[in-house]
């Protein structure tokens, strides 16, 4: 299966997070802002179990579209899981850690990506 481009991949990861009941899901375009990645998806999980389930779903989707993660960290910690697909980085935080690290502020000038499905989709 061919891989999708970074923005479409980020949109799909945001949709997976939303479908799995993560809250405050945000996708951001970091091209020209971050030397590390092109896109990032940030979400908040409700429990360590839900966060691990979401991470598993994101990794499985990536593999299905030909994108294996370069790295995965925090899976056993239950506070912040980050999955690095090189051009897209996916984050799922516990609520307290999301507030503490505040990546939205760090990349406050980054354009937001509209990922919400239309009512007809």
PEDAKA-V278159 format. One record per run of one state. SS is the DSSP state (H for helix, E for strand, - for the rest). FROM is the first residue (numbers start at 1). TO is the last residue. If there is no record, write none. Layout:
BEGIN
ss=[SS;SS]
from=[FROM;FROM]
to=[TO;TO]
END
This chain:
BEGIN
ss=[-;H;-;E;-;E;-;H;-;E;-;E;-;E;-;H;-;H;-;E;-]
from=[1;6;20;23;30;39;45;48;65;71;74;80;85;88;94;95;102;103;107;111;113]
to=[5;19;22;29;38;44;47;64;70;73;79;84;87;93;94;101;102;106;110;112;121]
END
